[in-house]
Amino acid sequence: MLLDVRTYRVKPGQLKAQFEVYEKYGKPAQTRHLGQPLAFLRTETGNPNEYVHIWVYENAADRERKRAAMQADPGWQDYLRRSAELGALVSQTNKLMTPVDFYDPPKT
């Protein structure tokens, strides 16, 4: 199992607008290729302008194949354009992580 943990930071006051653009334009294309994320979270404490989503893949090859298909999707490209036009995104951090041997992940 490979987890893609993605943390995004937006400009103050822009989280709602970023979520609206993603929900309407990004989510349909993204979930068409990646399935549902393990989690899509907004900050409860800490920086209120951050959100995190976690995607689960079988391995690096699975991730590469699915993300390449998503990048080729015109719907995803439309979302990227709209997100860029909104201009809310400040930074993005990605971590590829694997569970430790003694971890028994929940069944989804």
N, C-alpha and C positions, 0 to 999 in steps of 0.2 A: 504494500500500500504506500502511495506517495501522496502527501498532503501539500497543496499549494496554498499557503497562507498569504493573503494579499491585504495590505493595510494602505488605505488612502486618506489623504488629508485634503480638505477643501477650504476655501476662503471662508472667514467668519460670515455667518448668515446665509451660506449657500448650500447647506446640506439638504434642505427640503427640495430645492430646485434640482440638485444633482440626482437625488432619489427619484424625482418625478421623471426626469429624462431617461434614467436607467430603466425604471419600471415600464415605461411606455415603449421605448425603442431598444434598449439593450437586453433586458431580461428574456424576451421571446427568442432572440437569435442565440444568446448565450446558452440558455437551457436546452435549446434544440440540439446543440452539439455536446455540451458538457453534462447534461442532466441537472438535477437540483444540487445546490451546494450543501455541504455538511452544515454550514452556518453562514448567515449573512447578518452581521451585528453592527449596531451603532453604540457609541461610547455612552456608558451610564455614568462613569466617573473618569476623571482625567480630561484629555482634550476633547471638547464637545464637537470639534470639527473633523473627527476621525471616524472611519468605519472600516470594518474588516469582513472579508468573506473567505471561506475555506472550501476548496474544491478537492475532491478525492479522485485519484487515478490509480490504476493497477500498478503502473510503473512509468518511467520517463518516456518510453515509447508510446504508451497510451496517451499521455499528456500531450506529447508532440503531435500525434495524429489528430486528436480532437481539437486542439487549439489551431492547427493549420486549417482544418475544415471551417472552424468558426471565423478565422481571419478572411477566408475566401467568400464568406456569406455576405451578400449585398446588404442585408439587414443589419449585420454587425458593423459594417463600414458606415452605414447611415448613422448608427448610434455614435460611433467614434467622432464623426463629423459634428453631430449635434452637441455632444459633450464638449468638444473643443470650442465650438461657437459659444457655449455657455461660459466657458472660461473659469469654472469653479475649482477645478483640480489644481492643487498646489504641489503635491508629491505623492509618490507611490513606492511602496516597499514590498518585495515579494520574497518569500522564503519557501524553499522546497524542503519538507520535513518528512521523516519516517517515524512510526511509533517504535517505542522500545519493546524488547522481546516480551516483557511481562504485562504489556498493555493488551486488554481484550476490548476492542472497540465495540460500541453499541451497534446493534443490527438496525439498519434503516430500510 
